[in-house]
Structures are given as C-alpha cells and as structure tokens.
Amino acid sequence: MVDNLIEKISANDFNAEKFVRELAQRCVGGQELQQQRKTIQALAESTNIMLKKNVYRNYMQFIETAKEITHLESEMYQLSHLLTEQKSLLEMANVNMLGDQLMKSQQEVDEKENYQAQAKNEEDDRIRILTSIMEKVEGCTGLLEVKERTLLHEGDILELDPVENTPLQRTHAYLFSDALMLTSWITNRRGPVRYKMYAMYDLISLAVVNVRDLGSVKMAFKILAYPDTRLFQCLNNNSKKEWLEHFDYAKRAKLTSEQAKRETGHTVHSQNSAELPSRNASLESPTVFDDELVVHKFNIPEWMMESPEELDVLIAERHFEMALELLMKCQSYIEGVDANEKDPLFLDVRSKVENRKRNLIDILLKELEVSPDKSLQGGLRAARRAVRLLNTMNKSTQACDLMLKLCTSIMKKELKCVKREGATFLYIKQVADIFYRTLLSIIKEFRKVFPSSSACNAALIVWTNNQLTHFMSHVIKQVFVPQSSITVISECVSLLRLQNAQLCDFGLDMRYQIDGMLHRSITITLQDSKDKLLESIKHRSAEEKWRPMNLQNKNNLNKLIQELTDLGLPMVHNYIKGLSIEIKYWTHRTQILSRHY
C-alpha cells in the first residue's frame, strides 16, 4: 500500500486536490482518514531522512567540486588577462604597420558602429513609445506587429456628429506612420489604462478634408474612410494646423514608401528579365518565352493615380455627379489600355476604381431603399437624382424595382391620412381622389426618369394593376355592405369609373379591371335588392285597397305622365280619364313599385 502511495505522489501528473478528493470519497469515517494521514506523515518523514542522508553522503564531493570551480575560475581569469595583453600588442603592431590606412578603416568602423548604435537607439525609442501606448490604451495589443510603425503625432480632439454637428465624445487620437488610431476616454479607469480603442484606419484608404468654419463648427476636419465619415473639432487653430500638416506628411511618406517598394520590385523583375534573354541567346534558337521577356515601362497619368482618393472625397461629400463624371473618365482611360497589360501599379489603380464604382452604386441604391426611419417627405422628386445616375451606370432594372417600392410606401402613406368618417359616398370620394391623384403623379414622375425603357414601363403597368387591385378590394369592403342603399352604391360605382377614366389619358386603360372586380358585387347587390323589393310588395299588396288613383290636379297628372315616360311607359296617357288613371290595378303602391323596379 505504501509503495502504491509513493508511486502516485511521485508521478509527474500528480494533483494534490484530486488525490485528497478521491481519498475523502474512498474512506469511510474519521478513523480511516486518520490512518491515511498517519501513513502520509510517515512517508514524509522517511523522505526527509533520505534527503538528509544523500546530502551528508555527497557533502565532501560538493566541497571538492567548489574548490575545482574556484581554481578553474582563477585560471580563466589569467588566460583572459594574457589574451588582452596579446590583443593590445597586436593592435600596436597593426598601427605601426598600416598607419593611416588603419586610422581610416577605424573611422569607418566607428561610423558604422555609431550608425548601428543610433539605429538601435531609435528602434529602442520606437518600441518604448509603442509599448507605453499599449499600456495606456485598451485593445491595441498589435501595435508592435508592424516593424516600421512609428508615432508621428497625438492629441485630444472632440468628435462631432457629421449631420447634426453635435458633440459625441472626447477622443484621443494617435497618428502613426501607417495608420490612424482613435481612442475614447475611460471614465472609471483603474491602473495605467486611460483610453479604449474604438477605430483604426489605414492611411492608404483614408482621406482628410479641411472643414471651413461655419456656425458652431469651427477648427474642424473630416476623416473619410468608407463607409465611415467622422468629424473632429480641435482645441485651437494651431492644433488643427498641426493635425493637417502631420496627416499630409504621413500620407506623402506612405505613398513614397509604397512607390519605392514597387520600383524595387520592377528593378528586380527587369534584372531577371535581362538575364533570361542572355541565356536564351546562347542557345541560338527562339523559344516560346520570347514574348514574355519584353520589358516595358507603363506610365500612368497623375490624375489617374489620385482618382481613387478623389472619388472617396466626392462620394463622402455627396457630389455624386462629379464622382460619376470622374468614374466615366477613368473608365474611358482603362478601356483605351491594352487588355493584356500586366503592370502591377495599373492593375492596382484599376481595382481601386472598380471598388469605388461599386461603392457609388451601393450608396445610390441605398438612397432609394425604404426604411422605417427614412422620411418620405421629399417624395419621388428626392429620388430623381439617384435614379438618373443609376440609369447612366446601366443599373435601370435595380433602380426601377427600388423606385416602385418607394412608390408603394408613398401610396400607403397618403391613404393612411384618410379617416373613415361620415357618409360612405363622401369617404369613397375622398379616398378615390387621393388614390388617383397620387397614382397619376407617380406615373408622370416615373415616365420622366424612365422615358424610353420598355422593361420599366412594363413593370409600371404591373405595379399599377396591383395597386388598383388592392385599392378596389378595400373600396368593395366599404361600399358593398348590407347597410348601404342601392342609390349610394350606384353613386360610388359611377364615381370610381369616372376617376378611373383619367388613366386613359396616360395610355393605361384599366376600366376592364375595375368593371371585372365590381361585376360580382354589383350583381349580388341587384339580386338582393330585387328580392327585398318583391318581398315587400307581396306583403303590401295583401293590404292594398284596389281603388282608382285620383291625382287631384293637372300638375300632378302631367308630372306622373312625364315620370312614367322616363321609366319606359309612354302609353299611360291612353288610360287617363279626367284626373284619374283608369287601370284596374293601378294604385299609389303600384306606382312606387314601378318606379323602384
């Protein structure tokens, strides 16, 4: 049992807590635990005794080893002293032999050492500064990953809302040689950490815009890094000037460094290409690689090189027309270049221009999107600009779909303003006026922005059909109810057909649709009215006293004759005698029945 215990305790993966927990589970009662404790104590005492014996046994060996080490140390010291003397003698001999040449080489060595020492000091200072920043800022542990990163400028600035120009938060910014880091103040800070990083932008994709003093916004500048736009206010004009100067210096240095790297790559490629033909020339036979060995220098205009940053600025400032004009100019230049051009710088610029084009399209499409927090006050006129630009960029289909969705939202908004109050006819008249007025204005505006697109016109017809179906289903639910009289229904139907006729002036004849949707409801209503009228006449005819009808005077007689003539009964004057109608079953109630029927 003791051997097993020794093996467990001496194992490499021994865990004291686990051992105690297993021991407590295995033992039953305090007596067994006491027994285990005594066993472990006995094992500890025996181990101590063994250690002491080993120390005593090797004590003399320890002393002898220490003496040998001391003796060896003294010999090494003497040897080092002899080597130092030999070195000094050799240096003196070299000085005597080489003279001025040695002095010159020594100066070069000293200069090299000084340069290396200075570079080392600069590197130490750089690491120390970045380490200090990492200790102050939370979330920026990767500052030392970039070897050439140095701190150029830092300071406190105030971030403002780019739309409302209201203060958002205090910011402490760090401008490095390759990036801009923005940090916020930690209110309840503990220890050396004072700031928390919330954004970091690469200088290549960053644009800095000087903001003129206007209203409450003074001493400010903008940071444009798609898709973010940030506005910052400095403490004073000197601080703003320093920030802009350091930004300009940092971007120029970064561009110069990138250009130098590209030129170095071109030089290496040119050297390799120059070596290959010389080796192939020795073979005195053409190869399939001859065309690839031709090295040429491709010159890109300066405006083309600066076009990606210029596009970023124009898009951020919402100068979409100018951005599109510059994009078309860049596209024209790219199309004029050979499609097989492999220059890395040209390919990089072309890729950036394509990215800016996609960004502009996404922003214009977002202008047309409908969202709950977006106001529809501007209507379709506010969307005209975005649609026109998208048409120019051959995105008419997407612009058409988004514009029709916007039209649907505008129609819903207008119809929600009508409240269900008062008589049915007045409500239908009001809602029909708003619906058709809005529909006609949408059609006019739509045909202005899509004047000659058959696909978009077809989409407009389908959309109009859907809107009319939705509108008529709502009207039918309001008009064709048991409480509505046939007179009110006829007035509403006549009004709807008259309003719908306005669409014919725009080439949209929707009368067939409205008649088709009303046909079933009108048929049911007429049948119900007929059944109710006949049922009423049956009940009343049973109580009728069949007496000839006396009209009392000539005016009433002429009025009745005219009314019956209008109803299609022109022969009634043949049955008139005096002021009475000599028809056996003609009474006042039969007259009412004829009029209604």
matplotlib code that plots the C-alpha trace (Angstrom):
import matplotlib.pyplot as plt

x = [0.0, 2.9, 4.6, 1.4, 1.1, 4.8, 4.1, 1.1, 2.8, 6.0, 4.1, 4.6, 0.9, 0.2, -2.7, -3.0, -6.6, -7.7, -5.8, -7.4, -10.9, -10.5, -9.2, -12.1, -14.6, -12.9, -12.5, -15.5, -15.4, -12.8, -10.8, -9.8, -8.9, -6.7, -5.0, -4.3, -3.0, -0.5, 0.6, 1.3, 3.1, 5.3, 6.1, 7.1, 9.4, 11.1, 11.6, 13.2, 15.6, 16.6, 17.3, 19.4, 21.4, 22.0, 23.2, 25.6, 26.9, 27.7, 28.9, 32.6, 32.0, 30.3, 33.3, 35.8, 33.7, 33.6, 37.4, 37.8, 35.5, 37.3, 40.7, 39.3, 37.9, 41.4, 43.0, 40.3, 41.0, 44.7, 44.0, 41.8, 44.4, 47.0, 44.7, 44.0, 47.7, 48.2, 45.4, 46.9, 50.3, 48.7, 46.8, 50.0, 51.8, 49.0, 49.1, 52.8, 52.4, 49.3, 49.5, 46.9, 45.1, 44.3, 43.1, 40.8, 39.4, 39.0, 37.0, 34.7, 34.3, 33.5, 31.0, 29.3, 29.2, 27.8, 25.2, 24.2, 24.1, 21.9, 19.6, 19.4, 18.6, 15.9, 14.5, 14.6, 12.8, 10.2, 9.5, 9.4, 6.9, 4.6, 4.8, 3.9, 0.9, -0.1, -0.1, -2.3, -4.8, -7.0, -7.5, -4.3, -2.1, -0.9, 1.0, 4.4, 3.5, 4.4, 8.2, 8.4, 5.5, 6.3, 4.3, 4.1, 1.5, -1.1, -3.6, -7.1, -9.9, -13.7, -15.8, -18.9, -22.0, -21.3, -25.0, -26.2, -22.8, -23.5, -20.7, -20.4, -17.4, -13.9, -11.3, -7.5, -6.1, -2.7, -1.3, 1.2, 3.3, 0.9, -2.4, -4.7, -6.0, -8.9, -9.5, -12.1, -11.6, -12.4, -14.3, -14.0, -10.3, -8.1, -4.4, -2.4, -5.1, -6.6, -8.2, -10.0, -9.5, -12.7, -11.4, -8.2, -7.9, -5.1, -3.6, -3.9, -7.7, -8.0, -8.9, -8.6, -10.8, -10.4, -13.8, -14.4, -15.6, -19.4, -21.8, -20.9, -18.4, -15.0, -11.4, -12.7, -11.6, -13.2, -11.9, -13.3, -12.8, -15.5, -18.1, -17.4, -17.4, -16.1, -16.0, -13.5, -13.0, -9.6, -8.9, -7.5, -6.2, -2.7, -3.8, -5.8, -2.9, -0.6, -3.0, -3.4, 0.3, 1.1, -1.6, -0.2, 3.4, 2.2, 0.3, 3.1, 5.7, 3.4, 2.9, 6.6, 7.4, 4.8, 6.2, 9.8, 8.7, 7.0, 10.1, 12.3, 10.1, 10.2, 14.0, 14.3, 11.9, 13.8, 17.2, 15.7, 14.2, 17.5, 19.3, 16.9, 17.4, 21.2, 21.0, 18.4, 20.6, 23.4, 21.1, 20.7, 17.1, 13.8, 11.7, 8.0, 9.1, 10.4, 7.3, 7.2, 10.8, 9.9, 10.1, 8.3, 7.6, 3.9, 3.3, 0.0, -1.2, -1.1, -4.8, -5.5, -3.2, -5.1, -8.6, -9.4, -8.8, -10.6, -13.6, -13.6, -13.8, -16.6, -18.7, -18.3, -19.3, -22.3, -21.1, -22.4, -22.5, -18.8, -17.9, -19.8, -18.0, -14.6, -15.6, -16.5, -13.2, -11.3, -13.3, -12.6, -8.9, -8.9, -10.7, -8.0, -5.3, -4.4, -6.5, -3.4, -1.5, 0.1, 1.7, 1.1, 0.6, -2.0, -3.8, -3.9, -5.4, -7.9, -9.0, -9.4, -11.5, -13.8, -14.2, -15.2, -17.7, -19.3, -19.4, -21.1, -23.7, -24.4, -24.8, -27.2, -29.3, -29.4, -30.8, -33.8, -34.3, -37.4, -36.7, -38.9, -36.5, -36.4, -38.7, -40.9, -41.4, -39.4, -41.4, -40.3, -38.5, -35.9, -35.2, -35.0, -31.2, -30.2, -32.3, -30.8, -27.3, -28.1, -29.6, -26.3, -24.4, -26.7, -28.5, -32.0, -33.6, -32.5, -33.4, -36.8, -37.5, -36.5, -38.4, -41.6, -41.2, -40.8, -44.0, -45.8, -44.7, -45.8, -49.2, -49.7, -48.7, -51.2, -54.1, -53.4, -54.2, -57.9, -60.1, -63.3, -65.8, -69.2, -71.3, -70.0, -70.1, -68.1, -65.4, -65.2, -65.0, -62.1, -60.1, -60.6, -59.4, -56.2, -55.6, -55.9, -54.2, -51.2, -51.2, -51.2, -48.3, -46.3, -46.9, -45.8, -42.6, -41.8, -42.0, -39.7, -36.9, -37.5, -38.6, -37.6, -37.4, -39.9, -39.0, -39.5, -42.8, -44.0, -43.0, -45.0, -48.1, -47.8, -47.4, -50.4, -52.5, -51.5, -52.2, -55.6, -56.5, -55.5, -57.5, -60.6, -60.7, -60.7, -63.4, -65.6, -65.4, -66.6, -69.3, -71.0, -72.3, -75.9, -76.3, -75.6, -78.6, -78.6, -78.6, -75.3, -73.7, -74.6, -73.2, -69.9, -69.6, -70.2, -67.6, -65.0, -65.5, -65.2, -62.0, -60.5, -61.1, -58.3, -55.8, -56.7, -55.0, -51.7, -52.2, -53.4, -56.9, -57.8, -61.6, -61.8, -60.2, -62.4, -65.5, -64.4, -63.8, -67.2, -69.2, -69.8, -70.5, -73.0, -74.8, -75.2, -76.4, -79.0, -80.3, -80.7, -82.4, -84.8, -85.7, -86.2, -88.4, -90.6, -90.9, -92.0, -94.6, -96.1, -96.7, -98.1, -100.3, -102.2, -103.3, -103.9, -107.4, -107.8, -109.2, -108.5, -105.8, -107.0, -104.2, -106.3, -105.0, -103.5, -99.9, -99.7, -101.1, -98.5, -95.7, -96.8, -97.0, -93.5, -92.1, -93.7, -92.5, -88.9, -89.4, -90.4, -94.2, -95.2, -98.8, -100.2, -102.0, -104.4, -105.8, -106.3, -109.8, -110.1, -107.7, -107.8, -106.0, -108.4, -106.2, -107.7, -104.6, -103.0, -102.7, -100.2, -98.2, -98.0, -96.7, -93.9, -93.2, -92.8, -90.5, -88.2, -88.3]
y = [0.0, 2.4, 1.6, 2.4, 5.7, 6.6, 5.9, 8.1, 11.0, 10.8, 10.8, 13.8, 14.4, 14.3, 16.6, 17.1, 18.4, 15.4, 13.0, 14.4, 14.4, 10.7, 9.8, 11.5, 9.6, 6.3, 6.5, 5.8, 7.6, 9.7, 6.7, 5.7, 9.3, 9.5, 6.3, 7.7, 10.9, 8.9, 7.0, 10.1, 11.7, 8.7, 8.8, 12.5, 11.8, 8.9, 11.1, 13.8, 11.4, 10.0, 13.6, 14.3, 11.1, 12.0, 15.5, 14.1, 11.4, 13.9, 16.7, 16.1, 15.8, 19.2, 20.8, 19.3, 20.5, 24.0, 24.0, 22.8, 25.5, 28.2, 27.0, 26.9, 30.5, 31.8, 30.1, 31.5, 35.0, 34.6, 33.4, 36.3, 38.7, 37.1, 37.4, 41.0, 41.8, 39.9, 41.8, 45.2, 44.1, 43.1, 46.4, 48.3, 46.3, 46.9, 50.6, 50.7, 48.7, 50.1, 53.7, 56.0, 53.1, 51.7, 55.1, 55.4, 51.9, 52.6, 55.7, 53.7, 51.1, 53.8, 55.4, 52.1, 51.3, 54.8, 54.3, 50.9, 52.3, 55.2, 52.8, 50.6, 53.6, 54.7, 51.2, 51.1, 54.5, 53.3, 50.2, 52.1, 54.7, 52.0, 49.9, 53.0, 53.5, 49.8, 50.3, 53.3, 52.1, 49.1, 46.8, 47.8, 44.8, 44.5, 47.8, 46.2, 43.7, 46.3, 46.7, 50.2, 51.7, 55.0, 57.6, 60.9, 62.9, 62.5, 64.8, 65.3, 66.2, 66.3, 64.1, 65.7, 64.2, 64.7, 65.5, 67.3, 68.8, 68.0, 66.7, 62.9, 62.1, 63.2, 61.4, 60.9, 60.3, 58.7, 59.2, 56.5, 56.3, 53.8, 54.2, 56.4, 55.1, 56.7, 56.1, 57.1, 58.1, 55.6, 57.2, 54.6, 53.7, 51.7, 51.3, 52.8, 52.2, 55.6, 55.1, 52.4, 52.0, 52.1, 52.6, 52.2, 53.2, 52.5, 55.7, 54.4, 54.2, 57.4, 60.9, 64.0, 67.0, 70.5, 71.9, 75.6, 77.4, 77.7, 78.3, 76.3, 74.1, 75.7, 74.4, 71.1, 68.5, 65.3, 61.8, 59.9, 56.1, 54.3, 53.6, 55.9, 59.7, 61.3, 65.0, 66.2, 69.6, 70.7, 72.8, 75.8, 76.7, 75.7, 72.2, 71.9, 73.1, 70.6, 67.7, 68.6, 69.0, 65.7, 64.0, 65.4, 64.3, 60.8, 60.2, 61.5, 59.4, 56.3, 56.9, 57.4, 54.2, 52.3, 53.7, 52.8, 49.2, 49.0, 50.4, 47.9, 45.2, 46.5, 46.7, 43.1, 42.0, 43.9, 42.3, 38.8, 39.5, 40.8, 37.7, 35.3, 36.6, 36.4, 32.8, 32.0, 33.8, 31.4, 28.6, 30.4, 29.3, 31.1, 29.9, 30.2, 32.6, 35.3, 37.4, 37.4, 38.7, 42.1, 44.6, 48.0, 50.8, 51.8, 55.4, 56.2, 59.9, 61.6, 62.3, 58.6, 57.7, 60.2, 59.3, 56.7, 59.2, 61.9, 59.6, 58.9, 62.6, 63.2, 60.3, 61.3, 64.9, 63.6, 65.1, 62.1, 63.8, 64.8, 61.3, 59.7, 62.1, 61.2, 57.5, 57.7, 59.5, 56.7, 54.0, 55.6, 55.6, 52.0, 50.9, 52.6, 50.5, 47.1, 44.4, 42.2, 44.9, 43.3, 46.3, 45.9, 49.6, 49.9, 46.8, 48.2, 51.5, 49.8, 47.6, 50.6, 52.5, 49.4, 49.3, 53.0, 52.4, 49.6, 51.8, 54.6, 52.2, 50.8, 54.3, 55.3, 52.2, 52.9, 56.3, 54.6, 52.0, 52.3, 52.1, 52.9, 55.7, 57.3, 60.3, 60.3, 64.0, 64.6, 62.1, 60.9, 64.2, 63.4, 60.0, 61.5, 62.3, 58.8, 57.2, 59.3, 58.4, 54.7, 54.9, 56.4, 53.5, 50.8, 49.9, 50.8, 47.5, 47.8, 51.5, 50.6, 48.0, 50.2, 53.2, 51.1, 50.0, 53.7, 54.5, 51.8, 53.3, 56.8, 55.4, 53.7, 56.9, 59.0, 56.6, 56.4, 60.1, 59.4, 58.7, 56.6, 59.3, 60.4, 59.0, 56.2, 58.3, 61.1, 58.7, 56.9, 60.3, 61.5, 58.2, 57.9, 61.5, 60.9, 57.5, 58.6, 61.9, 60.1, 57.4, 60.0, 61.9, 58.7, 57.8, 61.3, 61.2, 57.6, 58.4, 61.3, 59.3, 56.2, 57.9, 55.2, 51.9, 49.3, 46.9, 49.7, 50.7, 47.1, 47.0, 50.2, 48.6, 45.6, 47.8, 49.9, 46.8, 45.5, 48.9, 49.2, 45.6, 46.5, 49.7, 48.2, 45.4, 48.0, 50.0, 46.9, 46.1, 49.7, 50.1, 46.7, 46.2, 45.5, 49.0, 50.7, 51.5, 50.8, 54.6, 55.1, 52.1, 53.4, 56.8, 55.3, 53.0, 55.9, 58.0, 55.2, 54.6, 58.4, 58.6, 55.6, 57.1, 59.6, 56.8, 56.6, 60.0, 58.3, 55.2, 53.0, 51.7, 50.0, 50.1, 46.5, 45.6, 47.8, 46.6, 43.0, 43.5, 45.3, 42.9, 40.2, 42.6, 44.6, 41.5, 40.2, 43.7, 44.0, 40.5, 41.2, 44.5, 42.8, 40.0, 42.5, 44.7, 41.8, 40.5, 43.9, 44.3, 40.9, 41.9, 45.3, 44.1, 41.9, 45.0, 47.1, 48.5, 48.4, 51.8, 54.0, 56.6, 60.2, 62.8, 65.8, 68.4, 68.8, 69.4, 66.1, 64.4, 65.9, 65.1, 61.5, 61.1, 62.5, 60.2, 57.1, 58.2, 58.4, 54.9, 53.4, 53.6, 56.2, 54.8, 55.6, 58.7, 56.4, 55.2, 58.7, 59.9, 63.3, 63.3, 59.5, 56.6, 54.0, 51.0, 48.3, 47.6, 51.0, 52.4, 54.5, 51.4, 50.0, 53.4, 53.1, 49.5, 50.6, 53.4, 51.2, 48.3]
z = [0.0, 0.8, -2.5, -4.4, -2.4, -3.3, -7.0, -7.0, -5.2, -7.3, -10.6, -13.0, -13.3, -9.6, -8.5, -4.7, -4.8, -6.9, -4.6, -1.5, -3.1, -4.1, -0.6, 1.1, -1.1, -0.6, 3.2, 5.4, 8.8, 10.6, 11.7, 8.1, 7.4, 10.5, 9.3, 5.9, 7.4, 9.6, 6.6, 4.6, 7.5, 7.9, 4.2, 4.5, 7.5, 5.7, 2.6, 4.7, 6.3, 2.9, 1.6, 4.6, 4.1, 0.5, 1.4, 4.0, 1.6, -1.1, 1.2, 0.6, -3.2, -3.1, -1.3, -3.8, -6.7, -5.3, -5.0, -8.6, -9.8, -7.9, -9.3, -12.8, -12.4, -11.5, -14.5, -16.8, -15.4, -16.0, -19.6, -20.2, -19.0, -21.3, -24.2, -23.5, -23.5, -26.7, -28.3, -27.3, -28.6, -31.9, -32.2, -31.6, -34.3, -36.8, -36.1, -36.8, -39.9, -41.5, -40.3, -42.0, -43.6, -40.2, -39.0, -42.0, -41.6, -37.9, -38.6, -41.0, -38.3, -35.7, -38.1, -38.8, -35.1, -34.4, -37.1, -35.8, -32.3, -33.4, -35.3, -32.2, -30.0, -32.5, -32.5, -28.7, -28.5, -31.0, -29.1, -25.8, -27.2, -28.7, -25.5, -23.5, -25.8, -25.4, -21.6, -21.8, -24.5, -24.1, -27.1, -29.2, -28.5, -32.1, -32.4, -32.4, -35.2, -37.9, -37.8, -39.3, -37.4, -35.6, -33.8, -35.6, -33.6, -30.9, -29.1, -27.8, -30.2, -29.9, -32.2, -33.7, -35.4, -39.1, -39.8, -36.7, -35.7, -32.1, -29.7, -29.5, -27.3, -26.3, -28.4, -28.0, -31.5, -32.4, -35.9, -36.8, -40.0, -41.5, -39.6, -37.5, -34.1, -32.4, -28.6, -26.2, -22.5, -19.9, -17.1, -14.3, -15.1, -12.8, -13.2, -16.1, -18.7, -19.7, -23.1, -25.1, -28.9, -30.9, -34.5, -36.5, -40.2, -42.7, -44.2, -47.7, -47.5, -45.5, -46.8, -44.7, -45.6, -44.2, -42.9, -43.2, -40.1, -40.3, -37.5, -34.4, -36.3, -36.1, -36.2, -37.6, -40.1, -41.6, -41.8, -44.8, -44.7, -46.5, -45.2, -42.1, -42.1, -38.9, -38.0, -35.4, -33.7, -32.5, -29.4, -31.4, -34.9, -34.1, -33.1, -36.3, -38.4, -36.8, -37.4, -41.1, -41.6, -39.9, -42.0, -45.2, -44.2, -43.2, -46.4, -48.6, -46.7, -47.1, -50.8, -51.3, -49.4, -51.5, -54.7, -53.7, -53.0, -56.4, -58.1, -56.3, -57.5, -61.1, -60.9, -59.7, -62.4, -65.0, -63.9, -64.0, -67.4, -68.7, -67.6, -69.2, -72.8, -72.5, -71.5, -74.2, -76.8, -76.2, -77.4, -80.8, -81.2, -80.5, -77.6, -76.6, -73.8, -76.0, -75.9, -72.1, -71.8, -73.3, -70.5, -70.9, -68.6, -68.3, -67.4, -65.6, -65.5, -62.2, -62.2, -62.7, -59.7, -57.5, -58.8, -56.0, -53.2, -55.2, -55.6, -51.9, -51.1, -53.8, -52.6, -48.9, -49.7, -51.8, -55.0, -56.9, -60.4, -60.2, -58.9, -61.8, -64.3, -62.9, -63.0, -66.6, -67.4, -65.6, -67.4, -70.7, -69.9, -68.8, -71.9, -74.0, -72.4, -73.7, -72.0, -71.6, -69.6, -66.5, -64.9, -61.1, -60.5, -63.3, -62.0, -58.5, -59.7, -61.8, -59.0, -56.7, -59.3, -59.7, -55.9, -55.8, -58.6, -56.7, -53.6, -55.5, -56.9, -53.4, -51.9, -54.7, -54.3, -50.6, -51.4, -52.9, -50.2, -47.9, -44.2, -41.1, -40.1, -43.5, -44.2, -47.3, -47.3, -50.4, -52.4, -55.8, -56.6, -54.0, -55.7, -59.2, -58.8, -57.7, -60.4, -63.1, -62.0, -61.8, -65.4, -66.6, -64.9, -66.6, -63.4, -64.6, -63.5, -59.9, -59.8, -61.2, -58.6, -55.7, -57.1, -57.3, -53.7, -52.8, -54.7, -52.8, -49.5, -50.6, -51.7, -48.3, -46.5, -48.5, -48.0, -44.2, -43.9, -44.9, -41.9, -42.1, -41.0, -42.2, -45.1, -47.3, -50.5, -49.0, -47.7, -51.1, -52.9, -50.7, -50.8, -54.6, -55.1, -53.1, -54.7, -58.3, -57.7, -56.2, -58.9, -61.7, -60.1, -59.7, -63.4, -64.5, -62.4, -63.4, -67.1, -66.6, -65.1, -67.4, -70.6, -73.1, -71.2, -72.3, -69.4, -66.8, -68.4, -68.3, -64.6, -64.0, -65.6, -63.4, -60.3, -61.3, -61.7, -58.2, -56.6, -58.3, -57.1, -53.6, -53.7, -55.2, -52.6, -49.9, -51.6, -52.1, -48.4, -47.5, -50.1, -50.6, -47.1, -46.1, -44.6, -48.0, -50.2, -53.9, -54.6, -52.6, -54.3, -57.7, -56.9, -55.6, -58.7, -61.1, -59.2, -59.4, -63.1, -63.7, -61.7, -63.4, -66.8, -66.1, -66.6, -70.3, -70.8, -69.9, -72.0, -69.2, -69.8, -66.5, -67.0, -67.8, -64.5, -62.3, -64.1, -63.6, -59.9, -59.4, -61.6, -59.0, -56.1, -58.3, -59.5, -55.9, -54.7, -57.6, -56.9, -53.2, -53.9, -56.3, -53.8, -51.0, -53.2, -54.4, -50.9, -49.7, -52.5, -51.7, -48.1, -49.0, -51.9, -49.5, -47.6, -50.8, -51.4, -55.2, -56.0, -59.0, -58.4, -58.4, -58.9, -57.6, -60.1, -63.6, -62.4, -60.6, -63.6, -66.0, -63.6, -63.4, -67.2, -67.6, -64.9, -66.4, -69.9, -68.5, -67.0, -70.4, -70.1, -72.7, -73.3, -69.9, -71.2, -73.1, -69.8, -68.2, -67.7, -66.1, -63.2, -62.6, -64.2, -65.5, -64.9, -62.7, -60.6, -60.7, -57.2, -55.3, -54.2, -57.8, -58.8, -56.2, -57.3, -61.0, -60.1, -58.0, -60.3]

ax = plt.figure().add_subplot(projection="3d")
ax.plot(x, y, z, "-o")
ax.set_aspect("equal")
plt.show()
